[in-house]
């Protein structure tokens, strides 16, 4: 299986490998069926973890899925 450009292999301290998938804002908006202002509100309220690199926001797919499962945000 080939990795997409937003999937990375991360080595943990015990030497095991984990695949992580980073999403951009547009990916999260599409996944959740929300607009830009709603996503911004989620960030400001701390409902979803996010990471900023330069002027781009990134999100870990696993953390978005966890927020949905915990009911912090809804997946339309």
Buried (B, 14 or more C-beta within 10 A) or exposed (E): EEEEEEEEEEEEEEEEEEEEBBBEBEBBBEBBEBEEEEBBEBBEEEBBBBEEEEEEBBBBBEBBEEBBEEEBBEEE
